[in-house]
Amino acid sequence: MMSNGVYRIMKPCNEAVPGYLPGSDEKRGLKVRLAELKQSPMEIPLIIGGKEVRSGKTGKCIIPHNHAHVLATYHMAGEAETRMAVQAALDAGKAWAETPWDHRLAVFLRAAEMIRGPWRHTLNAATMLGQSKTVYEADADAACELMDFFRYNSYFFRQIIEEQPECLQGILNRMEYRPLEGFVFAVTPFNFTAIGGNLPGTPAMAGNTVVWKPASTAVYSNYHVMKLLQAAGLPDGVINFIPGPGSAVGPLVMSHSMLAGIHFTGSTAVFQGMWRTVAQNLAHYNGYPRIVGETGGKNFVFAHPSADIETLVPALIGGAFSYQGQKCSATSRVYIPKSIWPAVKTRLTAGIDGIKTGDVEDFTHYMGAVIDRNAFDNISGYIRFAREADDAEIIAGGECDDSIGFFITPTVIVTTDPKFKTMQEEIFGPVMTVFVYPDDDIEKALTLCATTSKYALTGALFARDRAAVVEMERRLCYSAGNLYINDKTTGAFVGLQPFGGARASGTNDKAGSRHNVMRWLSPRTIKENFSPATDYRYGLMQES
């Protein structure tokens, strides 16, 4: 018998990070799990159709802050495994699409409760070790935000299907929310374990089946997310986990005629390449693939002369250097009026001097290491460029040490050129560049802020003058998809500050909102006429 209930889903509240105070149960439990994972190297298989697959071609998961330590060996997908994953997704599609929506959501709601319980330490420890996140950053991401995504997106799905058309006398209108026809390709980044769960998870909630390619530098934590979903009851083949080189996986997946969508977070260059590939294959596809992507930013803070320095400086430090600046939303370029710069500079350099960088298992450290050798070389190259430039000065940090881990100290560059290289290019590391503008040139400075970057992800305004806030908000209308007033550029909460930007920052489909969930549904309008016409002719067709 089919269930005929109309079910409610509790409106979620954002999960809070525990205190992890000395002597607390959560601190003891996490420390134990960290030690267990470090002492137990793993072999990570592909998971295709619910089965473990070993390709024989392998890579290493290392600890970025201790790069000699290998956490796991993981198998990488090649051509054969990629084709298997696509077929497994297609094979599972009909049964999953026909699974009642409440049963689909129940898998993810159960997973959220499992994270809150026995899986919290595992996901946090895996994220701390594999991605060099401090305890606060790891819990806010791998535990809290992943729970929030699963709970809020379930709630949003329920809201969406409630949206139904009006009916007239004798007419029944209804809207059916179907999954897309085909499969979804989820490509996830290294910097947020929660994104690793959300990008394949949200399409799956909506009834789609998914091929998931995680970033090679996040395979360790993402594998644990995959195992969590299996433990929560996710049917075989709904999500297929295939780490591997993008060059090996991407072209095969995107050439398939049943590609229905792409859910992506990563670099602008990769996303633009994927979009070009889709365009070239458009006539080959069964339908038009949905393309949803978030690709980074060159995020700004613009301070007005009336800005409160005591709140501005902590926002600069937190926005630029939490998780080593490896957030799409990290503060990267700053516009400060000359009148307050001396005070800001003093407080800023003093604050940075107090930041401890090192092994994230030491909870006193505010920063860990950057993710890998490529990131270290790229970021240190920008620092070297600034050090050698005549129109820039490094006033804090700038030290790079890769002897044990990939460590870069929080770095502040001050430039006299508002179009300086580090004011324009995304660095994705703990580097912030400041341009000091004359107070009476604020209009020009606002124009520079609005036009310097090709990105438009996050930005922040600092002012106590309300008229100034109104004007800056208006002037920077298209410069950020997430705009903060008297707050840092990072830390968006699922359901509260839906996240996404435009320009080169992506499609602005707002992860953490019903806008994103709707992208993975294909509505069908159904009209039933209880009194159909018996004649095609209109009365007005008669002559008097």
Secondary structure, 3 states (H helix, E strand, C coil): CCCCCCCCCCCCCCCCCCCCCCCCHHHHHHHHHHHHHHCCCEEECEEECCEEECCCCEEEEEECCEEEEEEEEEECCCHHHHHHHHHHHHHHHHHHHHCCHHHHHHHHHHHHHHHHCCCHHHHHHHHHHHHCCCHHHHHHHHHHHHHHHHHHHHHHHHHHHHCCCCCCCCEEEEEEEEECCCEEEEECCCCCHHHHHHHHHHHHHCCCEEEEECCHHHHHHHHHHHHHHHHCCCCCCCEEECCCCHHHHHHHHHCCCCEEEEEEECCHHHHHHHHHHHHHCHHHCCCCCEEEEECCCCEEEEECCCCCHHHHHHHHHHHHHHHHHCCCCCEEEEEEECCCHHHHHHHHHHHHHCCCECCCCCCCCCECCCCCHHHHHHHHHHHHHHHHCCCEEEEECCCEECCCCCEECCEEEEECCCCCHHHHCCCCCCEEEEEEECHHHHHHHHHHHHHCCCEECEEEEECCCHHHHHHHHHHCCCCCCEEEECCCCCCCCCCCCCECCEECCECCCCECCHHHHHCCEEEEEEEEECCCCCCCCCHHHCCC
